[in-house]
Every structure is written in C-alpha cells, then in structure tokens.
Amino acid sequence: MSETADLIAQAEELALAGKLDEALRAYDAAVAADCTDPLAWVGKASVLKAKGMYTESAECFIAARAGILDHNANAEETGAFLSMLHVLQAEALLYAEKPDKALLVLDEADRIRPPDAASLVVRGQAFAQKKAYEDAGNCFYRAEEWCNANEDSMLTQVWFCKVNLAKETGGILAPPYAAEMYEKRRGFRQPKGSFEELLERANNLRTAGLMYDALRYYDAAVEADLSQAASTLFMKGVVFEQLRRSADALDCYSEALKNNPEPGDEFRIRTRWAALRAAREN
C-alpha cells in the first residue's frame, strides 16, 4: 500500500470513529503526500461536510476533479467520476445555501453526461431552496422516471423529496412534467395490489398532495374492481377538481354515474357534478 493510500485508510477509520479533527489531519497528510489523488480530496470533503464546513467541502471537489486524469485512464469511468464529483460539489453548495452556484455546477455535470437521478434530485433541491417549486417538482418527477427506466436505488429518496415539496407548497404538488407523465402513461410503474390496497394508497397520496400519483392509483383501483368503479371515479374527479381540471372532473363524475353507484354515492356524485357544472357556467 502506498503512503497516500495508507493515510487515506487511517483517515477513514478515524472518521468512522467520529474523530473528525484527527481524520481531517490524516486527509491533509494524504493530500500533502499526493495532491493529485482524488480520493484524498473526496475524503477530506466528507469530513469537512460532517463538521459543517460546507463551502470548504465544495472546494475540495474541485481539487479532486483536477487529479482524476492522473488516476483513471478509462474515459467512460472518468466521465462518470467527474460527473459524480460535480453533483457532490453541488450538494455541498446547497448545504452552504448557495443554490445558484449549485445549479451552475450541475450544468457542468450535465455537459459531461446526461443527468441521472442523483443530479436531478440535487437540482430539484436547489430549485426548492430558491422557491422555484414548479421547476423543483419537474426535476423530482424526471428523477423518478430515470429510476423506473434504469435502477431504483434512489426511488425512496425521490418520493421523500416529492412529499416534502408538497408540504412546502401548501399541500398540492402537480408540476407540468408530472401531468405529462400521467397523460402519456410514461415514466411510472403500473401500480399493483388488491383494490383495497390500491385505494388506500391513492387516498394517502391525495392527502400527501401528490395528485398525479394519486390519479394513477385510482386508475389501477378501478381496473382491480369494476364493481367499485363509481366511488373510485368519484374520488378521481375530486382530485381533478383540486388540480383545477374541471372538464376532466365532470367526465369522471359522469362516468361514475354510469357505473351504478349506491344510492348514497349517487346523491353525492350528482351534487358534486351539479355544483361544478354551475360554477363553470357562471
């Protein structure tokens, strides 16, 4: 093992033990032994981040990128590593509350290789920090689409971001990209489960403010049990009303009435249908 590699290993052990100051000194020694070793800089960045020194952490990723070509001759691997370091730098800049700088760094990452879920999530978080909520939501839904098409290791984080953004925006998250994905039936995995499971998930998603996610679970619930279609289509219409898509809501209510609703449900559906139609005519 080289001197630098040995120092990096020592630093990692110290960091895992929570001895951050000692770990930082070990990483500094590794950098002094070989200032072109990207792993030494990345390790130092992680310790600085843990210490709350976010701007300094971000600067380490610049130094890490400078030494990559000396340590990795594979062009594809080099591109992936460079892109990842840009994303990590952008994330550190977000912790430092510098979203504009983070977005510029992410632009550089995207010029190296197409954005993946990680870069899209960080970009979405940068937009959210700037209170550009529609742009943030678009990024999170694009990240979900990427996960479903490639690998889903980040899918839970993407959903967590979506739920948090819905809370921050007042309870409804319906960015244009989500609508596009829903209308074209792309980017989403087909929901699976019993009618009861699908309906419960749909209701929970609606409560969480993820409206287009709720719609696709209501669609799946209708397919799972046609005998319950009337009440499910009614709930789907309610979601469309919340999305201010009154024409689609009226279509759902009309379709619900064609599916032999129970007397109580029929009264509720007709009342909602009549009120919405009157509102559209005024």
Phi, psi and omega per residue, in radians:
M1 nan 2.339 3.139
S2 -1.232 2.893 3.131
E3 -1.044 -0.750 -3.129
T4 -1.115 -0.805 -3.137
A5 -1.081 -0.666 3.126
D6 -1.140 -0.743 3.125
L7 -1.143 -0.679 3.115
I8 -1.121 -0.738 3.121
A9 -1.084 -0.730 3.110
Q10 -1.099 -0.755 -3.129
A11 -1.095 -0.709 3.126
E12 -1.085 -0.756 3.125
E13 -1.095 -0.737 3.127
L14 -1.127 -0.718 3.134
A15 -1.125 -0.743 3.122
L16 -1.114 -0.525 3.120
A17 -1.432 -0.008 3.132
G18 1.425 0.170 -3.140
K19 -1.607 1.302 -2.957
L20 -1.184 -0.701 -3.131
D21 -1.136 -0.717 3.104
E22 -1.181 -0.678 3.105
A23 -1.089 -0.726 -3.139
L24 -1.098 -0.696 3.102
R25 -1.130 -0.653 3.125
A26 -1.178 -0.701 3.095
Y27 -1.160 -0.661 3.080
D28 -1.068 -0.672 3.106
A29 -1.163 -0.663 3.110
A30 -1.130 -0.713 3.110
V31 -1.126 -0.695 3.129
A32 -1.145 -0.588 3.139
A33 -1.272 -0.606 3.131
D34 -2.725 1.672 -3.070
C35 -1.278 -0.045 3.119
T36 -1.755 0.015 -3.123
D37 -1.421 1.920 -3.082
P38 -1.114 -0.527 -3.113
L39 -1.157 -0.570 3.094
A40 -1.143 -0.742 3.133
W41 -1.205 -0.699 3.128
V42 -1.128 -0.737 3.104
G43 -1.088 -0.751 3.104
K44 -1.078 -0.702 3.125
A45 -1.056 -0.711 -3.111
S46 -1.150 -0.663 3.118
V47 -1.212 -0.743 3.100
L48 -1.065 -0.677 3.087
K49 -1.094 -0.778 3.127
A50 -1.083 -0.500 3.126
K51 -1.516 0.010 3.137
G52 1.407 0.255 3.140
M53 -1.709 1.277 -2.921
Y54 -1.268 -0.705 3.125
T55 -1.109 -0.757 3.107
E56 -1.114 -0.645 3.100
S57 -1.080 -0.791 -3.135
A58 -1.049 -0.670 -3.114
E59 -1.150 -0.521 3.140
C60 -1.110 -0.566 -3.119
F61 -1.209 -0.483 3.052
I62 -1.133 -0.795 3.116
A63 -1.136 -0.639 3.130
A64 -1.095 -0.730 -3.121
R65 -1.155 -0.584 -3.102
A66 -1.107 -0.495 -3.092
G67 -1.713 0.002 -3.024
I68 -1.090 -0.800 -3.052
L69 -1.061 -0.454 3.109
D70 -1.346 -0.248 -3.032
H71 -2.098 -0.043 -3.089
N72 -2.609 1.941 -3.078
A73 -1.599 -0.254 -3.118
N74 -1.338 2.066 -3.034
A75 -1.069 -0.760 -3.107
E76 -1.144 -0.783 3.128
E77 -1.143 -0.653 3.123
T78 -1.099 -0.773 3.122
G79 -1.075 -0.756 3.135
A80 -1.113 -0.729 -3.133
F81 -1.162 -0.764 3.119
L82 -1.059 -0.783 3.132
S83 -1.067 -0.776 -3.134
M84 -1.066 -0.708 -3.137
L85 -1.161 -0.622 3.047
H86 -1.084 -0.775 -3.120
V87 -1.120 -0.735 3.113
L88 -1.126 -0.665 3.079
Q89 -1.115 -0.750 3.123
A90 -1.080 -0.700 3.128
E91 -1.093 -0.744 3.093
A92 -1.081 -0.670 3.117
L93 -1.145 -0.553 3.067
L94 -1.149 -0.740 3.078
Y95 -1.054 -0.566 3.102
A96 -1.428 0.060 3.140
E97 1.040 0.842 3.088
K98 -2.192 1.159 -3.045
P99 -1.105 -0.604 -3.141
D100 -1.116 -0.755 3.095
K101 -1.147 -0.661 3.117
A102 -1.066 -0.728 -3.135
L103 -1.133 -0.660 3.101
L104 -1.119 -0.702 3.116
V105 -1.157 -0.677 3.107
L106 -1.155 -0.598 3.048
D107 -1.045 -0.700 3.091
E108 -1.113 -0.724 3.126
A109 -1.061 -0.730 -3.100
D110 -1.219 -0.393 3.071
R111 -1.330 -0.374 3.122
I112 -1.413 -0.765 3.116
R113 -2.743 2.730 -3.103
P114 -0.996 2.571 -3.105
P115 -1.096 2.460 3.043
D116 -1.947 -3.025 -3.074
A117 -1.048 -0.706 -3.100
A118 -1.077 -0.830 -3.120
S119 -1.195 -0.607 3.130
L120 -1.197 -0.656 3.109
V121 -1.138 -0.797 3.138
V122 -1.133 -0.686 3.090
R123 -1.088 -0.761 3.111
G124 -1.060 -0.709 3.115
Q125 -1.146 -0.607 3.093
A126 -1.139 -0.780 3.097
F127 -1.099 -0.701 3.126
A128 -1.091 -0.695 3.110
Q129 -1.097 -0.546 3.098
K130 -1.493 0.005 -3.090
K131 1.114 0.440 3.011
A132 -1.590 1.290 -2.912
Y133 -1.177 -0.608 3.139
E134 -1.143 -0.773 3.094
D135 -1.104 -0.696 3.118
A136 -1.077 -0.810 -3.141
G137 -1.083 -0.724 3.091
N138 -0.993 -0.740 -3.139
C139 -1.115 -0.747 -3.106
F140 -1.158 -0.654 3.103
Y141 -1.260 -0.585 3.040
R142 -1.150 -0.647 3.102
A143 -1.130 -0.693 3.102
E144 -1.125 -0.730 3.113
E145 -1.061 -0.735 3.117
W146 -1.087 -0.776 3.133
C147 -1.044 -0.762 -3.110
N148 -1.201 -0.482 -3.132
A149 -1.549 -0.358 -3.044
N150 -2.096 -1.542 3.065
E151 -2.510 2.600 -2.911
D152 -1.837 0.488 -3.099
S153 -1.108 -0.402 -3.133
M154 -1.801 0.088 -3.014
L155 -1.066 -0.702 3.133
T156 -1.088 -0.733 3.116
Q157 -1.120 -0.681 3.119
V158 -1.068 -0.806 3.137
W159 -1.114 -0.671 3.105
F160 -1.063 -0.747 3.109
C161 -1.098 -0.727 -3.136
K162 -1.114 -0.778 -3.138
V163 -1.108 -0.775 3.131
N164 -1.106 -0.679 3.136
L165 -1.172 -0.659 3.096
A166 -1.064 -0.725 3.101
K167 -1.103 -0.719 -3.092
E168 -1.205 -0.485 -3.100
T169 -1.647 0.205 3.063
G170 1.616 0.255 2.991
G171 1.891 -0.109 3.121
I172 -2.313 2.159 3.071
L173 -2.065 1.923 -3.108
A174 -2.546 1.131 -3.138
P175 -1.224 2.786 -3.100
P176 -0.966 -0.636 -3.101
Y177 -1.185 -0.565 3.086
A178 -1.138 -0.731 3.110
A179 -1.101 -0.725 3.140
E180 -1.114 -0.748 3.126
M181 -1.101 -0.706 -3.132
Y182 -1.175 -0.807 -3.079
E183 -1.134 -0.656 -3.099
K184 -1.589 -0.027 -3.137
R185 0.939 0.757 -3.135
R186 -2.158 2.730 3.048
G187 1.434 -0.321 3.138
F188 -1.793 2.580 2.962
R189 -1.506 2.533 -3.130
Q190 -1.163 2.128 3.120
P191 -1.089 2.486 -3.138
K192 -2.246 2.655 3.113
G193 2.485 3.132 3.092
S194 -1.313 2.918 3.115
F195 -0.991 -0.788 -3.107
E196 -1.075 -0.748 -3.138
E197 -1.140 -0.762 -3.117
L198 -1.160 -0.714 -3.138
L199 -1.159 -0.727 3.120
E200 -1.083 -0.756 3.132
R201 -1.134 -0.721 3.125
A202 -1.049 -0.793 -3.137
N203 -1.130 -0.686 3.119
N204 -1.142 -0.698 3.126
L205 -1.150 -0.695 3.102
R206 -1.102 -0.748 3.122
T207 -1.109 -0.625 3.138
A208 -1.326 -0.199 3.110
G209 1.634 0.089 3.132
L210 -1.598 1.449 -2.912
M211 -1.185 -0.783 -3.108
Y212 -1.277 -0.478 3.023
D213 -1.176 -0.719 3.098
A214 -1.060 -0.740 -3.113
L215 -1.037 -0.738 -3.096
R216 -1.243 -0.471 3.061
Y217 -1.320 -0.606 3.021
Y218 -1.116 -0.699 3.091
D219 -1.033 -0.786 -3.137
A220 -1.151 -0.621 3.127
A221 -1.153 -0.678 3.092
V222 -1.059 -0.776 3.136
E223 -1.170 -0.532 -3.088
A224 -1.280 -0.512 -3.119
D225 -2.677 1.667 -3.110
L226 -1.139 -0.417 3.139
S227 -1.171 -0.335 3.124
Q228 -1.833 0.239 -3.019
A229 -1.063 -0.676 -3.059
A230 -1.034 -0.910 -3.104
S231 -1.185 -0.578 3.136
T232 -1.238 -0.736 3.099
L233 -1.127 -0.559 3.068
F234 -1.065 -0.809 3.131
M235 -1.126 -0.627 3.088
K236 -1.094 -0.703 3.088
G237 -1.090 -0.666 3.103
V238 -1.058 -0.724 3.112
V239 -1.094 -0.771 3.127
F240 -1.082 -0.624 3.060
E241 -1.094 -0.739 3.128
Q242 -1.104 -0.517 3.095
L243 -1.474 0.009 -3.117
R244 1.078 0.591 3.053
R245 -1.866 1.284 -2.976
S246 -1.122 -0.628 3.139
A247 -1.109 -0.738 3.113
D248 -1.174 -0.642 3.108
A249 -1.096 -0.785 3.121
L250 -1.078 -0.693 3.104
D251 -1.062 -0.716 3.134
C252 -1.140 -0.770 3.132
Y253 -1.109 -0.716 3.115
S254 -1.110 -0.747 3.123
E255 -1.143 -0.646 3.121
A256 -1.087 -0.710 -3.134
L257 -1.165 -0.428 3.122
K258 -1.389 -0.175 -3.046
N259 -1.828 0.619 3.018
N260 0.861 1.090 3.120
P261 -1.187 2.722 3.011
E262 -1.088 2.684 -3.084
P263 -0.895 -0.782 3.141
G264 -1.128 -0.723 3.119
D265 -1.170 -0.672 -3.123
E266 -1.076 -0.746 3.117
F267 -1.078 -0.756 -3.123
R268 -1.121 -0.747 -3.119
I269 -1.161 -0.799 -3.120
R270 -1.117 -0.656 3.128
T271 -1.106 -0.790 -3.129
R272 -1.164 -0.728 -3.136
W273 -1.070 -0.803 -3.102
A274 -1.137 -0.743 -3.125
A275 -1.122 -0.719 -3.120
L276 -1.208 -0.710 -3.140
R277 -1.143 -0.703 3.122
A278 -1.113 -0.705 3.140
A279 -1.120 -0.617 -3.135
R280 -1.266 -0.530 -3.094
E281 -1.413 -0.353 -3.127
N282 -1.517 nan nan
